[in-house]
Amino acid sequence: MTTHWDALRARYHDTKGRHILSLFDAPDRAASFSAQAGEMLFDYSKTNIDADTLDALLALVEAADVAGKREAMFSGQPINDTEGRAVLHTALRNLDGGPVMVQGKDVMPGVLETLARMRAYAEEVRGSAITDVVNIGIGGSDLGPAMAVQALAPYHDGPRCHFVSNVDGAHIADTLRGLDAKTTLVIVASKTFTTIETMTNARTAKAWMADHGGDPEKQFAALSTAGDLTAAFGIPAQRVFGFEDWVGGRYSMWGPIGLSLMIAIGPKAFDAFLRGGQAMDVHFRAADWSENLPVLLALVGVWHAQVCGHASRAVLPYDQRLALLPAYFQQLEMESNGKRVQMDGTPVEVDSGPVVWGAAGTNGQHAFYQLIHQGTRVIPCEFMIAAEGHEPELAHHHKLLIANCLAQSEALMRGRPIEEAREKMAAKGLTGAELERQAQHRVFEGNRPSVTLAYPMLDPFTLGQIVALYEHRVFVEGVILGINSFDQWGVELGKELATSLQPVVEGSSPATGKDGSTAQLVNFIHRHAG
């Protein structure tokens, strides 16, 4: 792979001084550097990737054997080899595909049976007196369904959904305040049913329900494989929905972790969400590399992060209902590809995943776009926009939203040269040194790359497409980097230390052996917390 990285670095060296806008001298630039999956358009023409660079990036795909690794994933091979597991979240949305084998067994009958149980239970809840659902989880057991429930608000016709993740007591206290314990369902989402944050919140919710007239024996459900622990907690088997170890947490809302979403929007709309993901799976497996959205999105990411050295990436959905999407993608990418070694245990040849962050437009324009436009670091941007909103009576709002989205990507590319800035200051009557000083403040270097994902409307099918697109993008990037995108050992050390520190914080054990900073902070907490 070193030779391929060297070739890409040479391409960057040869083209880094070129202005992106100059590439549009070719009349077919936009069409040639875009691709579609169904009615979804991915436009990466506002980057400095040209035909030769794309060829070099595609050679990287071949050298990494993305096709072979892709087939290994879909066929149930244990590509998560540090844990000896298959990676088959795609099976959860394989509604009308063929068998999926894991160790000689077709897993699809079990997947479809669980989905049928979820549909039946969701309809039961939607037809009952339940008015509110509280999903208690953390990480993938929280971010995915919380994001999707907010994103698909126009399709809500079931109980209101709330999400609790933080072990901070304020989170569950603020969520439960104002709810009626008699008409609230609590869903505890933890595969092992031992996650300390989730179980602490679950016990608090159980006590609250019992103290306020609810019935925890009837108003709790679990998303877990630990049947013995869910039974001990008091949740009967018919309200426990399990999923296999080949479904990672941050890839899990296609199955039982998506129960809160199914309750909110109904089984039919949830099936449309699954079919959107399935459609992207089909596209990912069938489309040529040069027309393959996950591959192209991954290659743009690799070009910017690993070749150009841009350390962060902004995700900018111009849809208020996608406000949680940047955080969801942050976990998906940074937990998956934030690794230091390759599959064989040797150091990664290049920098691993970038910092992923962002916010919904147009709010971000009044917060951090100043840095994106005129800061000293280049931050590649990923815009998202729907052609149509869900509020036809407010169509003028959506047109203004689209105008802002398109204007931002154009401004990042085009910039404002010093000559234009001088003209503007001269028009205001400034002259001499003051004109020059004021003009410099108004210069935009431009030449800042962005991509745009456009789609007709944010509906369940489209959301499924978007999520699956980014899942596969992360997979392709991981294969190119030679890492395992499906473990997360980086979260373990902090958990272990937190467990050992808890009795120290509680005052039942001394801070012996702790570093001076930790001991000092514990003493401060003890003094001020009594």
N, C-alpha and C positions, 0 to 999 in steps of 0.2 A: 504493500500500500504506500510505502514511502515515496516511490517514484510518482505515483498519482498525486500525492500531496504536493510534491515538488513542482509538478506540472501546473497545478492550480495556483500555487504561489507565484509562479512565473507569469501566469495570466493576470493575476492581481497586480503584479509589479508593472506589467505592460499597459494596464488599462486604468489604474487608479486615478490618473490625472484627467481622464476623459469625463466630460459632462454627460450625464444620463440623457439630457434633453437632445443631445446631438444624435443619439440613436434613432430618434423619431424622424430623422431625415429620410429614413427608409419608410415608404408609405405603408408597408405591411407590418411595421414593428409591433403594433398592439395585437393584431391577429396572430402573428407568428409566436408571440411570447404570452399566450393565453391558452387555456384548455378548459374543457367542460366535462362535467359528469351529470348527465340528465340536464336539468335546467339550472344547474349551479355553474357559475363562471368564476374561474381563478385567473386573475390578470397579474402577471409578474413583469410586465413590460417596463415599469418604472424602477427597474434595478439596472445595474451596470453589467448584467449577464448578456453576453452576445452569443452568436452561434458557436464560436470556437470554445468559449467558456462552458456553454451548455454541453458540448461534446465531451469536454474534459470531466465535467461533473457526472455525466452519464457513464463514462468509463469507470468512475469510482463505484457506481452502482454495480456494474458488471464484476469488477475486481472483488467487491465485498460479497458477491453471490447473494444479492438481495432476493433474487428469484428462488434460489434454493432454500434460503432461510424462511421466506414467506410460505413456501409449500410445507416446510417442516412445522411451522406454527399452525397452519390450517389443518394439517393432518394429525395433530395431537402428539407430536414428538416432544420430549421434555426439554424444550429450548431454554427454560429457566433452570440451568444446570447447577447453580449453586444450591438450589433447593430440591432439585430432581423432579420438577413439575412441568407438565404441559402448560400452555398458555392458550386458553380457549374461550375467552369472553365472546368471541365471534359465534360460538355455538349457541349462546343465549339468544341470539337474534336470527338463527338459522331456521326461520319459520317453515320454509318449504324446500330446504336443501336436502341433500342426502345424509347418510349416516356419518357420524364423526366418531372415530375410533380412538380410544385411550387404553393402552395396554390390552388390545384385543377385544375391547368391549365398546359397543355403540352407546354413547352417552346421551343421544338425542331423546330416547323414550323418557329418561329421567328429567331432562330439561323441559320437555313438553308437558309432562305430568305436573311438575312444579308450577309451570306457567298456568296451567288449567286450574290448579288449586288457588293460585294468586287471583285469577279472574273471579272465581266463585267467592272468595273471601272479600275482595274489593266490592263486588256487587252487594254482598251482605251488609258491609259497613255503609255503603252509599245509600242503602235502603232502610237503614236503621235510624235511631235517634241521635247517633253520633254527629256532633257539629264541628268538632276539632280533632285533629290528629297531631300528636307530638312525636316526631322522629328523633330518637336519641342515638347518636353515633358520633364518630369523629373521623377525619380524613376522608377516605373514599366512601365511607358509610354515611357521610354527611354532605360533603361538597357537591357530589354529583346530583343526588335528588333535590337538594336545596336549590342548586342552579337551575335544574330543569323545571321544577315547580314554578319558579319565578318566571322563567322564559316562556312558559306555556300558559300564563295567566288567562288569556282569552278563552282557553278551552276548559277552564275550571267549571265543573257543575257538581262537584262533590263537597265534602267537608273541607274547612280551612286547614291548611297544613302549616306547622311550625317546626323549627329545627333547633335542637340543642346539641352543642358539641363541646364547648369549653368547660373544663372542670371548675372554672371560676363560678362560685355560687350565684353570682349576679346573672349569669346567662339563664339558668333554669328558673331562678326566682322571677326574673322579668318576663319569661315566657309563660309561666304558669299563672302569673298574676292576671286576673280577669277572666280566666277560663273556668268553666263549670266542670267540676270533677265528675259529675254524673253523666256528662255527655262528651267526655274526652277519651279518645283511644291513644294509648302510648305504645309506640313501636320501638323496641330495643334492638339496635342493629350492631351486632358484634359477632363475627364468625366464631371466635373461640369462647365468647361470653365471659371473657376475663379482662378485657380492655379496661384499665383502671378508671379512665375518665368517664367512659360510657357506663360502667357498672355503678360508679359513685352517683352519677346523675339518675340512673334507673332506680336505685334504692330511694333516693330523695323523692322522685316522682311517685313511687309506690306508696311511700308514707303520706305524701300530700293527698293522693287520691283516697286512701283509707280514712284520713282525718277529715275529708271534706265531702263525705257521703257517696263516693264512687265505689266501684267494686273491682279491685285489682285482679281478681280471679277471672273476670269476664272482659276486662278492658285493657289487657296487655297482650301484645303479640311480640314475637321474636323473629329476627332474621339471623339465624345461627345454625351451625352444624353440631353444636354441643348439646345434644338432647338431654343428657343427664343434668347439666347445669341449668338449662331452661326449665326442666321439670322441678328441680329443687327451688327455683325462684318462684314457681307457682304458675307457670304458663303451660297449658296442656299442649300435647303434640299437634292437634289440629290447627293450632295457631302459631306453629313454628315452621318457618320456611328456610330450608338450608340450601347451601351452594357448595360446590366442590373446591378443592384446593387449587384447581387450575383456573380459578377466577380470582385475579388480584383485586385488592380493595379499590384501587383507583380506576378499575375497569369494570366495576360490578353493578352499576345501576341498571344494566340491561336485564338483570334477574331480580331476585327477591329484594335487593337493596333499593330497587325502584318501586317497591310496594306503595310508598306514600304518594309517588307520582301517579301510579295507576288509580289510587283512590281519589285523587284530586281531579283527574281528567277522564277517568273511565277506561275500561279495558280496550274498547275499540280505538281510542286515540293513542293508548299506550302501544297497541299493535302497530299503528302507523309509525310511531317512533322507532320501534324495532325494525320495521321494514325500511326505514330510511337508513339505518345502520347497515342492514343487509345489502341494500343497493350499493352502498359505498364499498362493502366487502367485494361484491361482484365486480365493480369497476376496478378496484385495486388489483384483483387477480387477473383481469382480462385486458385492460388497456395497455397499449405500448408505453414504454417508459416516457417518451416525449409527450404523451397525452394523459399521463397518469397523475391525477391530482395529489395523492399522498406523496408520491415520489418527487414531483416537482416542488411541492411545498417543503419537503425535507431538504432537497438540494439547494433551494434558496436559503434555507436556514443554515446549512453547512457552509455555503459560500460566505454568508455574512459573519457567522460566529467563528468557524474554524479557519477560514482562509483570510478573510478581511480583518478578523480580530475584534469585531464589535461584540462587546461583552454582555449586552442586554438586548432584549427584544420587547417591543410594546405591542400588546394585543388591544385593539381599539374598535370594539363593536359599536356601531352607531344604531343602538337599540337599547333603550333603557331597561327592557326586560332581560337583557343579557349582561346586566351589571355584575353578576357573579361569575361570568364566563372567564375573565382574565385570571381570577383566583383558581378556578377549576383547571385551566390549562397550566397554570403555574405549578400546581401539584403534579399534574399528568407529566409534564416535561421534566421538572427539576427533581422529582422523586425518582423518575425513571432513568434519566440520563445524567444525573449528577454523580458520576462515578469517577474513580481515579485509576482503576485498572481494567484491563481487557479480560476477556473470558478465560484466558490462560494464566491470569494473575500478574502479567507484566504491565508496566505503566502504559496508559493511553498515549498514543503518539502525538496527539494534539490536545488543545483545550477541550474539555467536555461541554455539557450543555450550558447555554447562556442563562442569565437572570431573566425570567419572564414576568412581566408585570403589565398593568394597564388599567383602564377604566372606560366606562361607557361615554361616548360622545353625546352631546357637546360639552359635558361637564369637564372632561379632561382638558379641553381647549383653554379653560380658565384656571387650570391648575398647573399642569406640567408641560404643555406644548411649547412654552417659552424655551425650555431646555432642549426639546427635540429640534426646534427650528434654529436656535442661535447658540446653543451650548457648544462646548469644545469637543464633545464626543458624539460620534454618529450613532444613532439608535434606530435600527431598522424597524419599520412599523408594519403591522398587519391590520388593515381596515376590513370591516364587515358591514354590509348594507343590504337591506331588503328593498326591492323595487316598490313594494306596497306595504302599508301599515294595516293595522286592524281597526282603525278608527276612521272610516270614510268621511265622517262629518268634520274631521280634523285633518283633511288631506293636505291643507296648506302647511301644517306643522311638518308633515313627512317630507314634503318637497323642500322645505327649508333644511331639514335634517340631511337629506341627500346632497343638497348644494354644499353644506358644510363639510361633509365627508369627502366629496370629490375635490373640493377646494383645498383641503388640507394636504391630500396626496400630491396635488399639482404644485402647491406652494413648496412642499418639501423638495420636490424635484427641481422646480424652476428657480426658486430663490428670487432675490432682488439685488442686482449689481449696484456697485457704488455710483455709476453714472445716473441710474434711475433715482437713487436716493438723493443725489445732489440736485437733480431737477425738482424733486418734491420740496426740498428745503429752499431752493431759489424761488419757487412759486409762493412760498410763505414770506418772502422778503428778506431772507437771511443772506449774508455775504461773508466772504473772507474766511477767517479761521473758525468762526462760529458756525458757518454753513458746513464746513468740512467736519467739525466735531459732531454736529447733530446728524449729518448724513451717515457717519460711521455707525451710529447707534441703530440705523434703520437698514443696514445691509444684511441680507440673508444670503449666506453662501450657496444655499441650495445643494443640488447634487446628493440629496439624502434619499436613500432607497425606501420603497414601500411596495407592498402587494395589496391587492383588494380581492375579497371574496364577496361576490354578489349573488343574490338568489331572489326568487319572486316574492316570497313571504315567509316569515318565521312561523311555520306550523310544525306539528309533531314529526312529520316525515323529514322536513328540512333540518330540524334540530338533530335528529338521528344521523343524518348525513354529515353534519358539521362535526359532531362528537367523534364519529367513526373516522372521519378524515384526519382529525388531529391524533387519534390513537395510532393510526397507521403511519402518520408522519413521524411520530416518536419512535415507532418500531424501525422504520427505515433509517433514521438518524442513528439509532443505537447499533444497527447492523454495520453501518459504515464506520462507526467509531470502534467497533469490535467489542462492545460491552454488553452486559446483561441488563436489559431495560426493565426486568420484571422482578428483581429483588429490591430490598431497601434496607440494607444493613446499617446505613447511616443514621437511622432513627433509633437504633437499639441502645447505643451507649448512654444517651441522655435518659432513656427510660430506666436503665439499670441504676444509674446514679440517683435518679429521682426516688426510686424505691428505697435505696439505702439512706437517702437524706430525710425521708419523711419522719422517722422517729427522732432525728436530730432537731428538725423544725418543731416537732410537737413537744420537745423538751424531755422525752423519755430516754434519750441517749446523748452522750456528750459529742462534741464536734472533734473528737480526737482523730488525728490523722488527716484532717481536712486542711487544705491550703489556707494561708492567712486571710485571703480575700473572702473565701466562703465562710470561714469562721467568724470574721468581722460582720458579714452581712447577716448571718444567723443571730449573732448577739444583738444587732440592731433590731431585727424583727422581734426578738424576745422582749427587748426593753419597751418597744412601742406597742406591742400587742398584749402586754401584760402576762 
